[in-house]
Amino acid sequence: MRSIVILPLLLLATMVAFAQETDYAPGPRHASLTIFDEIDDPVERESFRAAWNAKEPRAKRDLADAFAERYGRSIVLREAYELSARASAEIGDHPAALERAQRSLRLLPENPFLLVMTADLAAKQSAFDLADKSARDALRYLANADTPVPLTAGAWPRVRDQLRSTAYFVLGRVAAMRGAYADARRSLLMSLSLNHDEIDALYALGVVQTALGDDTGAAASFAHVMRTSPALAGPARESLQSLFAKQPPGSKSFEDYAASLTWTPPTPAVRASSPPAGPYAGSETCRECHSPIYERWRATGMSKMFRSYRAADVIGDFSSGHIVANSARPLMQDGRHFIEIRRGDSSDWIRYPVDYLIGSKWQQAYATRLPDARILVFPIQYARNRSAWLNYWGAVDGPGSVRADITRFHTIPEGAIYQTSCAPCHTSQLSANRGGHESFAEFARTGQTSGPDAIAFREGGINCEMCHGPSRDHIERIKSGVAGRATYDTPVSFRRLPAPQYVAVCSQCHAQSAVHNADERGHVNYSEQVPFYRTYPMHLPSNFSRKAFYRDGRYRATTFISESFTRSECFRTGNATCGSCHDPHPVDAATNPTSLKFRDNPDRMCVQCHTELADRPERHTRHRADTEASRCVSCHMPRIMDALLFPARSHQIDDVPDAGMTARFGRDDSPNACFECHADRDDGWLKEEIEKF
C-alpha cells in the first residue's frame, strides 16, 4: 500500500501558536504577548525572529538549527526545533524532520499540530509504532481543545477537522500495513467523514475494501479518485480495471462501468442525545444512609471551599493591626470581622464586612456581599502555614492586573467577582442565566451577577453530587425498596470508572486549562444530562505563557496538577487515577491535608502496581530502604511545583531524574530530584550516578 498523504499546507501556516499571558491560578487574562515578547535578550530575540520570518525552507532550517545550537537554554527552544522540523519536511528530509520534531515534543508533548505531522512522516518512514502513537495522542489532545492562539473561533473547527482527518488517515494506513483491514476501514471512513476532499484516504479505502472483499465499495472509491485526482488517476484506474475484469463479459464498457459508479461521502457520526442524569438532591440527603462518609467529607477542605461567615470558622489573624501593602488591614469589632481598604492614595479607609469564607487548609480568603448580590473577593488572604497575610492577586497575576492593586478594590475589578472567577471550582451545581450572551465568559464581563436568576448555586463547597452525580432518584428508589441503580448509573461508584472518566471528574476543578463555560441550559459546573460531570473545552498548553513551564517542559504550578498527571505513563498505560493515591474523604482529614491513602507507608502508592519493587527496594533506589532518599516519591515526584506558599510534588510521576536536561537548562529551569539532597555535587557527578541505574 502506498504512503502518499501530504499534510495540508494550511496546517503548516498555523502550527506554532503565539503565547498568551495567563495566570498560574484561575484568573483573568491580561494583554496578549507575541512569542517574541517572551525573549528577554534582544540579540536572541532577533535571531529567533530571523528564523521565524525566513521564507525559503533551507534557510529557515539553517537559521532555526543555528539558533538552537547557540541558545540551547532558550525559552523558545521548542519552537526553534519545530521550525526546523517543518522546514525539513518541506524539503523532503523526513528523517531530519522526525528527529527535530521529537526534540520539540519532548519539551511540549501536547502539540497536536506537530503530532499530526510526526504521525504522517513516521508512517512514510514505516515507523508504525511512532505513527500510531503520535496520531492517537493528537486525537486525544484535539478531542476537547479550545481555539488555540492565533486562530479564531470561526476558523478552528475546520482546522481541527483537517488535523483529525489526517490523524485518522495515518491510523488507517498503519492498520492496513499491519493487516488489520477492518480497523483500517473504520479509521479511513472517519478520516473521510471529517474531510471529504482527502482523496489519498479514499484511495487507501479502496485498497482496504478490496482486501476485505468489498468490490462494490472499492469500485466506487477508485472511480471517484480516478475522476478527481490527477496524481492518483493512474493507480485508481488500474485498480478499477482489475475489478471490472470480474464483471460478466459484454455487460458494458469500462468507461460506462466507471461512469455508473457513485461514491457517497460518509457523514460524521451524530452523537446520540444524552439521557437525563436525574435531579439533584443535595448533600444532606446523603447523610441518612452514608453518615460516616458524610461526616468525613464534612471535615475535608472540599466541603469548606465556600461558606457563609461564622466567626468560629475564621482562621486569619484579625487582632494584631496588620496592614498589608499599606493598603488593607483586617480588624475585629464587637466580635465581628472586617477588612478595611484604603481609597487610592488618600488617607481614607473604607470598611467592608467579611460575609463569606473561602478555603480552610493552606490559606483562607474572604469576601463581602455587595448591595446588588455580587460577591467581591478581598485581595488579601491569610496563609495558614506562614501565619501571615499576603496580597494573593499580586502573587498570582501578571503585570497590569487591576485586582492586584488593592487600592482599586472599590472599583469592583472584574476578576475579583466571586461568582464568575471563583465559583466554578468552589461551589456546587453553579448555573447562570446568560440572558442571550454567547458564553459564560461574555456573561461574566457584563457584571450581571445579581438578580434571582442570574447566578445561583445549590451549595457552597464541593458537595457529594459534584463527584458522584445527581442522586435524588437513587434515594427515592432506595426508600421505595426498588433494587439496583437507575439507568443512568448515578450515584457513581468510582471503583467501576475507567481511568479517563475518573480523572475527568477530578479535572473539573483541578485542571488549569479547563474553560469553565456554561452549557446551553446555563449549567456551569454540572449537567442534568449523562455524563453528569462537565467535560470542558481545554486550552492547549501553547496558549499559556512560558512561565507556566520549566524550560525542560514540565509544569511549574500546582494549578496544572491534572495536566501533569495525565502526561504520566501511570495514567496513560497503567490506568492510575487520582484515587490510586488519594482518598477524597479520609478518616484523618484534620491531620492529612493532602488526603493520602497510605500516609504511613507512602511507597504503597507505587508498589501496589510495581509489585516487583516491594521487596528490597534499595536494589532499585540505590539508597537504604529506611531513608527518605529511598522513597518512590523522592525521585519520581520531587517537590518542584509551585503551590504559591510552598513547593508541592510533581505529578508527572514517571519523569525520572534527567541529567541531560539539568545540564542543558540549569537547576533553576530543570530542577533535579538528586540535587535536593546532593546540592553540593555537580552535573558531572549527576550524570555518572544516574548512568549507574
C-alpha positions in Angstrom: 0.0 0.0 0.0 1.3 3.4 -1.0 2.3 6.1 1.6 1.2 9.2 -0.2 -0.5 11.5 2.3 0.6 15.2 2.3 0.0 17.3 5.4 -2.3 20.2 4.4 -0.4 23.4 3.9 -3.0 25.3 5.9 -1.7 23.5 9.0 1.9 24.5 8.3 0.8 28.1 8.4 -0.9 27.8 11.7 1.1 25.2 13.6 3.1 27.5 16.0 0.8 29.4 18.3 1.7 32.7 19.8 2.0 32.8 23.5 -0.6 34.4 25.7 -0.1 35.7 29.2 -2.1 33.6 31.7 -2.2 33.5 35.4 -0.9 30.5 37.3 -4.1 30.5 39.3 -7.5 30.8 37.7 -8.0 34.5 36.9 -8.4 37.0 34.1 -6.2 37.0 31.1 -4.1 40.1 30.5 -2.8 41.7 27.3 -1.6 39.2 24.7 2.1 38.8 24.2 3.7 37.6 21.0 6.2 34.8 21.2 9.0 37.3 20.6 8.0 39.3 23.7 8.9 36.3 25.9 12.5 36.5 24.9 14.4 38.9 27.2 17.7 39.2 25.3 17.4 41.4 22.2 20.1 39.6 20.2 18.4 36.3 20.9 15.1 37.7 20.0 16.2 39.0 16.6 18.0 35.7 15.9 14.8 33.8 16.5 12.8 36.3 14.5 15.1 35.8 11.6 14.4 32.0 11.6 10.7 32.6 12.1 10.4 35.0 9.1 12.6 33.1 6.7 10.7 32.1 3.6 12.9 29.6 1.9 12.8 26.2 3.7 16.5 25.5 3.7 17.3 29.0 5.0 14.7 28.6 7.7 16.1 25.2 8.8 19.7 26.5 8.9 18.6 29.6 10.9 16.5 27.5 13.3 19.3 25.0 13.8 21.8 27.7 14.4 19.5 29.3 16.9 19.0 26.0 18.8 22.8 25.5 18.9 23.6 28.9 20.1 20.7 29.4 22.5 20.3 25.9 23.9 18.6 27.2 27.0 16.2 29.5 25.2 12.6 29.9 26.4 11.5 29.3 22.8 13.7 26.3 22.1 10.7 24.1 21.4 9.5 26.5 18.7 13.0 26.6 17.1 13.0 22.8 16.9 9.5 22.8 15.4 10.5 25.4 12.8 13.5 23.2 11.8 11.3 20.1 11.7 8.7 21.7 9.4 11.3 23.2 7.1 13.0 19.7 6.9 9.7 18.1 6.0 9.1 20.8 3.3 12.4 20.0 1.6 11.8 16.3 1.9 14.3 15.4 4.6 11.9 13.3 6.6 14.4 11.6 9.0 15.7 15.1 10.0 12.1 16.3 10.3 11.2 13.4 12.6 14.3 13.9 14.7 13.7 17.6 15.3 10.0 17.1 15.9 10.8 14.6 18.6 13.0 17.2 20.3 10.2 19.7 20.2 7.6 17.2 21.5 10.0 16.3 24.4 9.6 19.9 25.6 5.8 20.2 24.8 4.1 16.8 24.2 0.6 18.3 23.8 1.1 19.8 20.4 -1.4 18.2 18.1 -0.2 20.2 15.1 3.3 18.8 15.3 2.0 15.3 16.4 -0.1 15.0 13.2 2.9 15.9 11.1 5.0 13.4 13.1 2.4 10.7 12.6 2.3 11.3 8.8 6.1 11.3 8.4 6.6 8.3 10.7 4.1 6.3 8.6 6.0 7.3 5.5 9.2 6.0 7.1 7.5 2.8 8.2 7.9 3.7 11.8 4.5 2.4 12.5 4.6 2.4 16.3 5.6 6.1 16.4 3.0 6.9 13.7 0.2 5.1 15.6 1.1 6.7 19.0 1.5 10.2 17.6 -1.8 10.0 15.7 -3.7 8.8 18.8 -2.1 11.4 21.0 -3.1 14.1 18.6 -6.7 12.9 18.6 -6.7 12.8 22.4 -5.5 16.4 22.6 -7.8 17.6 19.9 -10.9 16.0 21.4 -11.8 19.0 23.6 -9.2 21.5 22.5 -10.4 25.1 22.7 -9.4 27.6 20.0 -5.6 28.0 20.1 -3.9 31.3 19.6 -3.7 32.8 16.9 -6.7 31.1 15.2 -10.2 32.5 15.5 -13.1 30.6 16.9 -14.6 30.6 13.4 -11.6 29.1 11.8 -10.7 26.5 14.4 -13.4 23.8 13.7 -12.2 23.5 10.1 -8.5 23.3 11.0 -9.3 20.8 13.8 -11.3 18.6 11.4 -8.4 18.6 8.9 -6.0 17.6 11.7 -8.3 14.9 12.9 -8.8 13.7 9.3 -5.1 13.3 8.7 -4.6 11.6 12.1 -7.3 9.0 11.3 -5.8 8.6 7.8 -2.5 7.7 9.4 -4.2 5.2 11.7 -5.9 3.7 8.7 -2.7 3.3 6.8 -0.8 1.8 9.8 -3.7 -0.6 10.4 -3.7 -1.6 6.7 0.0 -2.2 6.7 -0.4 -4.5 9.7 -3.2 -6.4 8.0 -5.9 -5.1 10.3 -8.2 -4.2 7.5 -11.4 -3.8 9.5 -9.7 -1.3 11.8 -8.2 0.4 8.8 -11.6 0.8 7.2 -13.1 2.4 10.3 -10.2 4.9 10.6 -10.3 5.8 6.9 -14.1 6.3 7.0 -13.6 8.6 10.0 -11.0 10.5 8.0 -13.2 11.0 5.1 -16.2 12.0 7.2 -14.2 14.8 8.6 -12.7 15.8 5.2 -14.4 14.6 2.0 -11.5 16.0 0.0 -8.9 13.7 1.5 -8.6 11.8 -1.8 -5.5 10.0 -0.6 -7.6 8.5 2.2 -10.3 7.5 -0.3 -7.7 5.7 -2.5 -6.4 3.9 0.6 -10.0 3.0 1.5 -10.4 1.4 -1.9 -7.4 -0.7 -1.3 -8.7 -1.8 2.1 -12.2 -2.5 0.7 -10.6 -4.7 -2.0 -8.7 -6.6 0.7 -12.0 -7.1 2.6 -13.8 -8.4 -0.5 -16.0 -5.4 -0.7 -15.6 -5.0 -4.5 -18.7 -2.7 -4.8 -17.4 -0.2 -2.3 -13.9 -0.4 -3.6 -15.1 0.2 -7.2 -17.0 3.4 -6.1 -13.9 4.6 -4.2 -11.5 4.1 -7.1 -13.9 5.6 -9.7 -14.2 8.8 -7.6 -10.4 9.0 -7.2 -9.9 8.4 -10.9 -12.2 11.3 -11.7 -10.9 13.8 -9.2 -7.2 13.2 -8.6 -4.7 13.6 -11.5 -1.9 12.3 -9.3 -3.8 9.1 -8.4 -5.9 8.7 -11.5 -3.5 6.1 -13.0 -3.3 3.8 -10.0 -7.0 4.1 -9.4 -7.8 3.2 -13.0 -5.6 0.1 -12.8 -7.3 -1.0 -9.6 -10.7 -0.3 -11.1 -9.9 -2.2 -14.2 -9.0 -5.2 -12.1 -12.4 -5.0 -10.5 -14.1 -4.5 -13.9 -12.5 -7.7 -15.1 -14.6 -9.6 -12.6 -17.8 -8.2 -14.2 -19.9 -10.5 -16.5 -18.4 -10.3 -20.0 -20.1 -8.0 -22.5 -22.3 -6.2 -19.9 -20.8 -2.7 -20.6 -17.6 -0.9 -21.5 -15.1 0.0 -18.9 -15.8 3.7 -19.4 -19.6 3.1 -18.9 -18.9 1.0 -15.9 -16.7 3.7 -14.3 -19.3 6.4 -15.1 -22.0 4.4 -13.4 -20.2 4.3 -10.1 -21.0 6.9 -7.5 -19.2 7.4 -4.2 -21.2 8.8 -1.3 -19.1 10.6 1.3 -19.5 9.3 4.8 -21.1 11.6 7.3 -19.7 12.2 10.7 -21.3 10.1 13.4 -24.0 12.1 15.2 -23.7 11.7 18.9 -26.9 10.3 20.3 -28.8 12.7 22.6 -27.7 12.1 26.2 -30.3 10.7 28.6 -31.2 12.8 31.6 -28.9 12.3 34.6 -31.7 12.8 37.0 -32.4 15.5 39.6 -30.0 16.6 42.3 -30.8 16.2 46.0 -28.1 18.0 48.0 -25.5 16.6 50.4 -27.8 16.4 53.4 -29.9 13.8 51.8 -26.8 11.5 51.5 -26.3 11.7 55.3 -29.1 9.4 56.3 -27.6 6.3 54.7 -23.9 7.3 54.4 -23.4 9.1 57.8 -19.7 8.0 58.4 -18.6 9.1 54.9 -20.7 12.2 55.2 -19.0 13.2 58.4 -15.6 12.5 57.0 -16.4 14.7 53.9 -17.6 17.5 56.2 -14.1 17.5 57.7 -12.3 17.9 54.4 -11.3 21.1 52.6 -13.7 20.4 49.8 -16.8 20.9 52.0 -15.3 24.2 53.2 -14.4 25.8 49.9 -17.0 28.4 50.3 -19.0 29.2 53.5 -21.2 31.9 54.9 -19.4 33.8 57.6 -19.2 32.4 61.1 -16.7 33.9 63.4 -15.6 30.5 64.7 -14.6 29.4 61.2 -12.2 32.3 60.6 -8.5 31.2 60.7 -6.9 34.6 59.8 -5.3 36.9 62.4 -7.6 39.9 62.6 -6.4 41.0 66.0 -2.9 42.4 65.6 -3.3 45.5 63.5 -1.7 44.1 60.3 -1.5 46.5 57.3 -0.9 44.7 54.0 1.0 46.7 51.3 0.0 49.9 53.2 -3.5 49.5 51.7 -5.5 46.8 53.6 -6.0 46.0 57.2 -8.0 43.2 58.8 -9.7 44.0 62.1 -12.4 42.9 64.6 -15.1 45.0 66.3 -17.6 43.6 68.8 -16.7 40.0 67.8 -17.3 40.7 64.0 -14.6 40.5 61.3 -14.0 43.3 58.9 -11.4 44.3 56.3 -10.6 48.0 55.6 -9.2 49.1 52.2 -7.5 52.4 51.6 -9.1 54.5 48.9 -6.4 55.3 46.3 -3.6 57.4 47.6 -5.8 59.1 50.2 -5.9 58.6 53.9 -9.5 57.4 53.7 -10.2 53.8 54.7 -13.4 52.1 53.7 -14.7 49.3 55.9 -16.3 46.1 54.5 -17.8 43.2 56.5 -16.5 39.7 55.9 -19.6 37.9 54.7 -18.0 34.7 53.3 -15.0 32.5 53.9 -13.1 30.7 51.0 -10.9 27.8 51.9 -9.5 26.3 55.1 -6.4 24.2 54.6 -3.5 26.1 53.2 -4.9 29.6 53.3 -8.2 31.4 53.7 -9.7 34.1 51.5 -12.5 36.4 52.5 -15.3 38.1 50.5 -18.0 40.7 51.0 -21.5 40.8 49.6 -22.4 43.9 47.6 -25.8 45.5 47.6 -26.6 44.1 44.1 -25.8 40.5 45.4 -22.4 40.2 43.7 -19.8 38.8 46.0 -16.4 40.6 45.9 -13.3 38.7 47.0 -10.8 40.7 49.0 -7.3 40.8 47.5 -5.6 39.8 50.8 -5.6 36.3 52.1 -4.3 34.6 55.2 -1.6 32.0 54.7 -2.0 29.4 57.4 1.4 27.8 57.0 3.1 31.2 57.3 0.8 32.7 59.9 0.9 35.8 57.6 -1.2 37.9 55.3 -0.4 38.4 51.6 -1.8 40.1 48.5 -3.0 36.9 46.8 -3.8 38.5 43.4 -0.5 40.3 43.4 1.2 36.9 43.9 -0.5 35.1 41.1 -1.3 37.7 38.5 0.9 39.1 35.8 1.8 42.8 35.3 -1.1 45.2 35.0 -3.6 43.3 37.0 -6.3 45.6 38.2 -7.4 43.3 41.0 -3.9 43.0 42.3 -3.9 46.8 43.1 -5.5 46.8 46.5 -6.5 50.5 46.3 -8.7 49.7 43.3 -10.8 47.2 45.2 -13.6 49.9 45.4 -13.9 49.9 41.6 -15.1 46.2 41.8 -12.5 44.7 39.5 -14.0 42.1 37.1 -11.6 39.4 38.1 -12.4 39.7 41.8 -16.1 38.9 41.4 -16.6 35.5 43.1 -19.5 34.3 41.0 -17.6 34.5 37.8 -14.0 34.0 38.8 -14.1 31.5 41.7 -17.5 29.8 41.9 -17.0 27.2 39.2 -14.5 25.4 41.4 -15.6 26.5 44.9 -19.4 25.9 44.8 -21.7 23.1 43.7 -24.2 23.0 40.9 -23.5 26.5 39.6 -25.9 27.9 37.0 -26.1 31.1 35.1 -29.0 32.6 33.2 -26.8 34.0 30.4 -29.5 36.3 29.1 -28.7 35.8 25.5 -24.9 36.0 25.9 -23.0 33.6 23.8 -20.7 32.4 26.5 -20.2 32.4 30.3 -17.1 34.5 29.8 -19.1 37.1 28.0 -21.8 36.9 30.6 -19.1 37.4 33.3 -17.7 40.5 31.6 -21.1 42.2 31.8 -21.1 42.0 35.6 -24.7 40.9 35.6 -24.3 38.6 38.5 -27.3 39.8 40.5 -30.9 39.1 40.3 -32.9 35.9 41.2 -32.0 34.1 38.0 -28.5 35.5 37.2 -26.1 33.2 39.0 -27.0 30.6 41.6 -25.5 27.5 43.2 -27.0 24.7 45.3 -24.3 24.6 47.9 -21.1 26.3 48.9 -18.1 24.0 48.7 -17.8 20.8 46.7 -20.7 18.5 47.6 -21.3 14.8 47.2 -23.0 15.2 43.8 -20.2 17.1 42.2 -18.3 13.9 42.2 -20.9 11.2 42.4 -23.6 12.7 40.3 -27.3 13.5 40.9 -28.8 11.2 43.5 -32.5 12.1 44.1 -33.8 9.2 42.0 -31.3 6.9 43.7 -32.6 8.0 47.1 -36.3 7.6 46.1 -35.6 4.1 44.7 -33.9 3.0 47.9 -36.7 4.4 50.1 -39.3 2.7 47.9 -37.5 -0.7 48.1 -36.5 -0.8 44.4 -33.2 -2.7 44.0 -30.4 -1.6 41.8 -29.4 1.7 40.2 -31.2 4.0 37.8 -30.4 3.5 34.1 -28.0 6.5 34.1 -26.0 4.8 36.8 -25.7 7.5 39.4 -24.5 8.0 42.0 -21.2 6.9 40.5 -19.1 4.2 42.1 -15.6 5.2 41.4 -14.4 1.6 41.7 -16.0 0.9 38.4 -14.9 4.1 36.5 -12.2 3.8 33.8 -9.2 6.0 34.5 -10.1 8.7 31.9 -13.6 9.2 33.3 -12.3 9.1 36.9 -9.7 11.8 36.3 -12.2 13.8 34.3 -14.4 14.1 37.3 -11.5 15.5 39.4 -10.3 17.7 36.5 -13.5 19.7 36.7 -11.6 21.7 39.3 -8.0 20.5 39.2 -7.2 21.5 35.6 -5.9 25.0 35.0 -6.5 24.6 31.3 -10.3 24.0 31.6 -12.5 26.6 30.1 -15.4 26.9 32.6 -18.2 27.9 30.2 -21.9 27.4 30.7 -23.8 24.8 28.6 -26.9 25.6 26.6 -29.0 25.3 29.7 -26.8 27.6 31.7 -25.2 25.0 33.8 -21.6 26.0 34.6 -20.1 23.1 36.6 -22.6 20.3 36.3 -25.0 18.8 33.9 -28.5 17.4 34.0 -27.6 15.0 31.2 -25.3 12.0 31.1 -22.4 12.3 31.9 -23.2 14.5 34.9 -19.7 15.9 35.1 -18.7 18.7 32.7 -16.2 17.9 30.0 -14.9 21.4 29.5 -13.1 22.7 26.4 -9.4 22.8 27.2 -6.8 25.4 26.4 -3.8 23.8 24.6 -0.6 24.4 26.6 0.6 26.7 23.8 -2.0 29.2 24.9 -0.1 29.8 28.2 2.9 31.9 28.9 6.2 30.1 29.1 6.4 31.0 32.8 3.9 28.2 33.4 6.6 25.7 32.4 10.1 24.9 33.3 12.3 25.1 30.3 12.6 21.4 30.2 8.8 21.3 29.6 7.5 20.3 33.0 4.7 22.3 34.6 5.7 24.7 37.3 2.4 25.3 39.2 0.1 23.0 41.1 -2.9 24.6 39.2 -1.7 22.3 36.4 -1.8 19.2 38.6 -4.3 17.3 36.4 -2.4 18.1 33.2 0.8 17.0 34.8 -0.6 13.7 36.0 -2.2 12.9 32.6 1.2 13.1 31.0 2.4 10.1 33.1 2.5 6.6 31.8 1.0 5.6 35.2 -2.2 7.2 33.8 -1.8 6.6 30.1 -1.0 2.9 30.2 -1.3 1.9 33.8 -4.8 3.3 34.3 -3.8 5.0 37.5 -6.3 7.6 38.9 -6.3 10.3 41.5 -7.9 7.7 43.8 -4.9 5.4 43.4 -3.1 7.6 45.9 -5.7 9.9 47.4 -8.9 9.4 49.5 -11.3 12.4 49.0 -12.9 11.8 52.4 -10.2 10.3 54.6 -10.7 9.4 58.3 -7.9 11.8 59.3 -8.7 14.9 57.3 -7.6 17.3 60.0 -4.1 15.9 60.1 -3.9 14.7 56.5 -4.4 17.8 54.3 -3.3 16.1 51.1 -5.7 13.2 51.7 -3.1 10.5 51.1 -4.4 6.9 51.3 -1.1 5.5 52.6 0.4 8.3 54.5 2.2 6.0 56.9 3.7 3.9 54.1 3.7 6.2 51.0 5.6 3.6 48.9 2.4 1.6 48.8 1.1 4.2 46.3 3.6 2.9 43.8 4.3 -0.7 44.8 0.6 -1.6 44.7 1.2 -1.7 40.9 5.0 -2.1 40.7 4.9 -5.2 43.0 8.4 -6.3 41.9 9.9 -3.4 43.8 8.1 -4.0 47.1 10.8 -6.3 48.4 14.3 -4.9 48.9 13.6 -1.5 47.3 17.2 -0.5 47.7 18.1 -2.6 44.7 16.1 -0.1 42.6 16.6 3.1 44.6 20.4 2.6 45.4 19.6 4.1 48.8 19.0 2.4 52.2 15.4 1.2 52.4 14.5 3.1 55.6 15.6 6.5 54.3 13.8 9.4 52.7 16.0 9.1 49.7 14.6 5.6 49.1 11.0 6.7 48.9 9.5 6.4 45.5 8.2 9.9 45.5 11.6 11.4 46.3 12.8 10.6 42.8 9.7 10.3 40.8 7.6 13.1 42.4 10.1 15.8 43.6 8.8 19.0 45.2 9.2 21.2 42.2 5.6 22.5 41.6 4.8 25.9 42.9 1.8 25.9 45.3 2.4 29.7 45.9 3.3 29.3 49.5 5.2 26.1 49.5 6.7 23.6 47.0 4.5 20.7 46.1 5.2 17.3 44.4 5.2 17.0 40.7 2.6 14.6 39.4 4.3 13.8 36.1 5.2 10.6 38.0 7.3 8.6 35.6 9.6 11.6 34.8 12.8 10.2 36.3 15.7 12.5 37.1 17.2 13.6 33.8 20.9 14.6 34.0 20.9 15.8 30.4 18.1 18.3 30.8 19.6 19.7 34.0 22.9 20.1 32.3 21.3 21.9 29.4 18.9 24.2 31.2 20.4 24.5 34.7 19.0 23.7 38.1 16.5 26.5 38.2 14.9 25.7 34.8 15.3 21.9 35.1 15.2 21.0 38.8 16.6 17.6 39.5 15.5 15.4 42.4 19.0 14.2 43.1 20.2 17.8 43.9 17.5 18.2 46.5 19.8 16.1 48.8 23.1 16.4 46.9 23.2 20.2 46.3 26.9 20.3 46.7 27.5 18.0 43.7 28.0 19.0 40.1 26.4 17.9 36.8 29.2 15.5 36.0 28.6 13.6 39.2 24.9 13.6 38.5 25.4 12.1 35.0 27.7 9.4 36.4 25.3 8.4 39.2 22.2 8.2 37.0 24.0 6.1 34.5 24.5 3.5 37.2 20.8 2.9 37.5 
